[in-house]
């Protein structure tokens, strides 16, 4: 399950980068902000998954 969650977070990060880039190209500050927000959410999800992995390794 962790691999699937990491893949989702990576996809969200890519989506955020694309949205931010589109906002820069079109001059839309809302798109830029939403893109950055998605990237932040993806980073947080990666941190959660990494913490889960570390906890699992410590238990095993």
N, CA, C and O of each residue as an XYZ file, in Angstrom:
240
protein
N       0.821     -1.202      0.000
C       0.000      0.000      0.000
C       0.864      1.265      0.000
O       0.507      2.264     -0.624
N       1.970      1.220      0.682
C       2.820      2.406      0.765
C       3.328      2.820     -0.615
O       3.418      4.012     -0.911
N       3.654      1.857     -1.445
C       4.140      2.173     -2.789
C       3.058      2.883     -3.591
O       3.336      3.830     -4.326
N       1.836      2.420     -3.445
C       0.718      3.060     -4.153
C       0.532      4.495     -3.664
O       0.309      5.402     -4.467
N       0.622      4.702     -2.350
C       0.467      6.048     -1.791
C       1.598      6.967     -2.230
O       1.377      8.146     -2.506
N       2.817      6.423     -2.294
C       3.949      7.220     -2.765
C       3.753      7.599     -4.227
O       4.065      8.722     -4.623
N       3.244      6.682     -5.023
C       2.993      6.965     -6.439
C       1.933      8.057     -6.595
O       2.052      8.928     -7.457
N       0.909      8.003     -5.764
C      -0.128      9.041     -5.807
C       0.458     10.404     -5.434
O       0.132     11.420     -6.049
N       1.325     10.412     -4.420
C       1.947     11.668     -3.997
C       2.848     12.216     -5.099
O       2.884     13.424     -5.335
N       3.568     11.335     -5.765
C       4.434     11.758     -6.868
C       3.598     12.329     -8.008
O       3.959     13.347     -8.598
N       2.494     11.680     -8.313
C       1.606     12.173     -9.373
C       1.043     13.546     -9.004
O       0.930     14.424     -9.859
N       0.693     13.726     -7.741
C       0.160     15.017     -7.296
C       1.233     16.092     -7.405
O       0.938     17.234     -7.758
N       2.483     15.727     -7.100
C       3.585     16.678     -7.212
C       3.774     17.111     -8.664
O       3.945     18.297     -8.946
N       3.743     16.156     -9.572
C       3.896     16.461    -11.000
C       2.736     17.348    -11.468
O       2.936     18.313    -12.206
N       1.541     17.009    -11.033
C       0.366     17.813    -11.392
C       0.523     19.242    -10.875
O       0.207     20.203    -11.576
N       1.007     19.369     -9.659
C       1.216     20.694     -9.077
C       2.256     21.500     -9.830
O       2.078     22.697    -10.056
N       3.348     20.843    -10.220
C       4.386     21.538    -10.984
C       3.844     22.017    -12.332
O       4.146     23.123    -12.778
N       3.044     21.169    -12.968
C       2.458     21.544    -14.256
C       1.495     22.713    -14.089
O       1.483     23.638    -14.901
N       0.694     22.667    -13.039
C      -0.266     23.744    -12.808
C       0.456     25.052    -12.479
O       0.057     26.122    -12.940
N       1.512     24.957    -11.683
C       2.288     26.157    -11.364
C       2.915     26.741    -12.630
O       2.892     27.955    -12.833
N       3.472     25.884    -13.475
C       4.076     26.346    -14.726
C       3.036     26.997    -15.627
O       3.302     28.023    -16.252
N       1.860     26.401    -15.691
C       0.782     26.974    -16.506
C       0.396     28.352    -15.961
O       0.144     29.283    -16.726
N       0.354     28.468    -14.653
C       0.047     29.764    -14.048
C       1.092     30.809    -14.378
O       0.762     31.976    -14.593
N       2.353     30.399    -14.421
C       3.420     31.336    -14.789
C       3.283     31.770    -16.243
O       3.458     32.945    -16.565
N       2.970     30.818    -17.120
C       2.853     31.115    -18.549
C       1.658     32.030    -18.811
O       1.757     32.990    -19.576
N       0.533     31.725    -18.174
C      -0.685     32.505    -18.424
C      -0.776     33.749    -17.549
O      -1.617     34.617    -17.784
N       0.087     33.837    -16.542
C       0.036     34.983    -15.638
C      -1.088     34.875    -14.620
O      -1.519     35.880    -14.056
N      -1.566     33.653    -14.384
C      -2.670     33.433    -13.446
C      -2.104     33.090    -12.063
O      -1.626     31.977    -11.845
N      -2.160     34.048    -11.132
C      -1.583     33.797     -9.807
C      -2.325     32.701     -9.031
O      -1.730     32.030     -8.189
N      -3.610     32.519     -9.310
C      -4.377     31.478     -8.621
C      -3.887     30.084     -9.027
O      -3.724     29.209     -8.177
N      -3.654     29.882    -10.321
C      -3.117     28.599    -10.791
C      -1.743     28.343    -10.185
O      -1.442     27.229     -9.756
N      -0.912     29.382    -10.153
C       0.414     29.246     -9.563
C       0.315     28.826     -8.102
O       1.020     27.918     -7.662
N      -0.555     29.482     -7.361
C      -0.711     29.188     -5.939
C      -1.259     27.778     -5.718
O      -0.797     27.057     -4.833
N      -2.239     27.393     -6.521
C      -2.808     26.050     -6.371
C      -1.775     24.980     -6.715
O      -1.738     23.923     -6.085
N      -0.945     25.254     -7.705
C       0.112     24.322     -8.069
C       1.114     24.146     -6.936
O       1.535     23.028     -6.638
N       1.491     25.243     -6.311
C       2.423     25.174     -5.185
C       1.785     24.435     -4.014
O       2.458     23.679     -3.314
N       0.485     24.654     -3.799
C      -0.219     23.980     -2.718
C      -0.212     22.459     -2.949
O       0.029     21.691     -2.017
N      -0.471     22.039     -4.161
C      -0.464     20.604     -4.478
C       0.921     20.007     -4.242
O       1.044     18.884     -3.753
N       1.954     20.758     -4.588
C       3.309     20.271     -4.362
C       3.579     20.123     -2.857
O       4.217     19.162     -2.428
N       3.099     21.060     -2.083
C       3.263     20.971     -0.630
C       2.531     19.778     -0.043
O       3.045     19.097      0.844
N       1.328     19.530     -0.541
C       0.562     18.362     -0.085
C       1.300     17.067     -0.431
O       1.332     16.125      0.361
N       1.884     17.039     -1.615
C       2.625     15.845     -2.046
C       3.851     15.629     -1.164
O       4.159     14.496     -0.795
N       4.545     16.701     -0.829
C       5.714     16.581      0.042
C       5.309     16.070      1.418
O       6.009     15.248      2.009
N       4.191     16.550      1.925
C       3.706     16.085      3.225
C       3.355     14.602      3.169
O       3.660     13.854      4.098
N       2.720     14.179      2.092
C       2.360     12.762      1.951
C       3.611     11.891      1.865
O       3.653     10.799      2.432
N       4.622     12.373      1.159
C       5.886     11.626      1.085
C       6.501     11.498      2.482
O       7.013     10.438      2.844
N       6.450     12.572      3.255
C       7.013     12.532      4.609
C       6.276     11.517      5.473
O       6.901     10.787      6.243
N       4.960     11.464      5.351
C       4.163     10.492      6.099
C       4.552      9.073      5.702
O       4.755      8.215      6.561
N       4.653      8.834      4.406
C       5.001      7.493      3.931
C       6.412      7.095      4.363
O       6.653      5.940      4.716
N       7.336      8.045      4.335
C       8.694      7.747      4.790
C       8.709      7.418      6.281
O       9.431      6.519      6.714
N       7.918      8.138      7.059
C       7.833      7.854      8.494
C       7.238      6.474      8.738
O       7.683      5.752      9.631
N       6.237      6.109      7.948
C       5.647      4.770      8.069
C       6.684      3.695      7.765
O       6.767      2.681      8.459
N       7.476      3.932      6.714
C       8.516      2.967      6.340
C       9.540      2.807      7.456
O       9.940      1.688      7.778
N       9.968      3.925      8.048
C      10.953      3.875      9.126
C      10.381      3.140     10.337
O      11.072      2.343     10.972
N       9.119      3.412     10.650
C       8.486      2.749     11.801
C       8.383      1.245     11.547
O       8.618      0.437     12.446
N       8.034      0.885     10.333
C       7.908     -0.543     10.007
C       9.271     -1.237     10.109
O       9.365     -2.348     10.631
N      10.321     -0.586      9.613
C      11.662     -1.162      9.697
C      12.108     -1.314     11.157
O      12.761     -2.295     11.512
N      11.752     -0.346     11.991
C      12.135     -0.401     13.398
C      11.426     -1.550     14.108
O      11.990     -2.174     15.006
N      10.201     -1.823     13.706
C       9.419     -2.908     14.330
C       9.924     -4.258     13.851
O       9.986     -5.208     14.631
N      10.284     -4.356     12.581
C      10.737     -5.636     12.003
C      12.058     -5.997     12.523
O      12.603     -7.037     12.154
